[in-house]
């Protein structure tokens, strides 16, 4: 013979199990990548839903009647909360997370009033709302509920008062 040990294993069995070992090395990183895509996609979905909800609340207030403007603020907050929660937010949005700010023509905060003291601009914002990244896939770091906890989402919409 020419120095090779051909008696150890047949030619077709020399690579047996190598693919399984390679998959074992790679599968964790592939699962981590998929989990990251899903979790950050969920965060963007929530942010977009909250932005659309604030836009709808600001639009409602921008066309509210001047005579009873302040009575529409609670209605706008409820609408923003309902629209946000329609996107299946976890944790759910509450009315306390929806802030309405009346503003003057220079976008400075002023008190909301009726009649001639109605604002020039309206801002509807989400405040105090945060989500956890990694909550859907706790197998990544066993024993922890999240990887990144308490990521704040704070979209807002400012519109001119039209009435």
C-alpha positions in Angstrom: 0.0 0.0 0.0 1.1 3.6 -0.4 1.0 4.6 3.3 -2.7 5.4 3.7 -4.8 3.5 6.2 -7.7 2.5 4.0 -9.0 0.0 6.6 -10.4 2.6 9.0 -13.6 3.3 7.3 -15.2 3.0 3.9 -15.0 6.0 1.7 -18.7 7.0 2.0 -18.7 7.0 5.8 -15.8 9.3 6.5 -18.0 12.4 6.5 -20.9 10.9 8.5 -22.3 13.3 11.1 -20.3 16.3 10.0 -23.4 18.1 8.7 -25.2 17.5 12.1 -22.3 19.0 14.0 -22.1 22.0 11.7 -25.9 22.5 12.1 -25.5 22.3 15.9 -22.9 25.1 15.8 -25.0 27.3 13.4 -28.6 26.7 14.6 -28.3 28.9 17.8 -27.2 31.9 15.7 -29.9 31.3 13.1 -32.6 31.2 15.9 -31.2 34.3 17.5 -31.3 36.1 14.1 -35.0 35.0 13.5 -36.0 36.0 17.1 -34.4 39.4 16.6 -36.2 40.0 13.3 -39.5 39.1 14.8 -39.0 41.1 18.0 -37.8 44.3 16.3 -40.5 43.9 13.7 -43.0 43.8 16.5 -41.5 47.0 18.0 -41.8 48.8 14.7 -45.4 47.6 14.3 -46.3 48.9 17.7 -44.6 52.3 17.0 -46.5 52.6 13.7 -49.8 51.7 15.3 -49.2 54.3 18.1 -48.2 57.0 15.5 -51.4 56.4 13.5 -53.5 56.5 16.7 -51.9 59.9 17.8 -52.6 61.2 14.3 -56.2 60.3 14.5 -56.6 61.9 18.0 -54.9 65.1 16.8 -57.1 65.2 13.8 -60.2 64.8 15.9 -59.1 67.7 18.2 -58.0 69.9 15.3 -61.6 70.1 14.0 -63.4 70.2 17.4 -65.8 73.0 18.0 -64.3 76.0 19.7 -67.2 76.5 22.1 -66.7 73.1 23.8 -63.1 72.2 22.9 -62.0 70.9 26.3 -64.9 68.4 26.4 -63.4 66.7 23.3 -60.0 66.0 25.0 -61.3 62.9 26.8 -62.9 61.6 23.6 -59.6 62.0 21.8 -57.7 60.2 24.5 -60.2 57.3 24.4 -60.0 57.1 20.6 -56.2 57.0 20.7 -56.2 54.3 23.4 -58.8 52.2 21.4 -57.0 52.5 18.1 -53.7 51.6 19.7 -55.1 48.6 21.4 -56.8 47.5 18.2 -53.2 46.6 17.0 -53.0 44.1 19.9 -50.4 46.1 21.9 -48.8 44.2 24.8 -48.9 45.7 27.3 -52.1 47.5 26.5 -52.2 51.2 26.1 -54.2 53.2 28.8 -55.7 56.7 28.7 -53.0 57.8 31.1 -50.5 57.1 28.4 -52.1 59.6 26.1 -51.1 63.2 26.6 -52.9 66.1 25.0 -51.0 69.5 24.9 -52.5 72.7 23.7 -50.0 75.0 22.0 -49.7 78.6 20.9 -48.6 79.7 17.4 -44.9 79.3 18.5 -45.6 75.7 19.7 -45.3 76.7 23.3 -47.5 74.8 25.7 -50.6 76.7 27.0 -53.6 75.7 28.9 -56.5 74.2 26.9 -59.6 76.4 26.9 -62.9 77.0 25.2 -64.1 79.8 23.0 -61.5 82.5 22.2 -58.9 80.8 24.3 -58.8 77.7 22.1 -55.3 76.7 21.1 -53.5 77.4 17.8 -51.9 73.9 17.7 -52.7 70.6 19.2 -50.2 67.9 20.2 -51.2 64.3 21.0 -48.4 62.2 22.4 -47.9 58.8 23.9 -45.9 59.0 27.2 -44.9 56.5 29.7 -45.3 53.5 27.4 -42.6 50.9 27.0 -42.2 47.4 25.5 -39.9 44.6 26.2 -37.8 43.1 23.4 -37.2 39.4 23.8 -40.4 38.6 25.7 -41.7 36.3 23.0 -38.5 34.2 22.9 -37.3 33.6 26.5 -35.3 30.6 25.4 -32.4 32.9 24.2 -31.4 33.7 27.8 -33.1 31.1 30.1 -34.2 32.5 33.4 -34.8 36.0 32.0 -38.1 37.3 30.7 -36.6 39.8 28.3 -33.3 40.7 26.6 -34.0 44.5 26.4 -36.6 45.6 28.9 -38.5 48.9 28.9 -37.8 50.3 25.5 -39.9 53.5 25.5 -42.2 54.3 22.5 -43.1 57.9 22.5 -44.6 59.0 19.1 -46.5 62.2 18.9 -48.5 64.2 16.3 -48.9 68.0 16.2 -51.6 69.6 14.1 -52.9 73.2 13.7 -56.3 73.9 15.2 -58.6 74.5 12.2 -61.8 75.9 13.6 
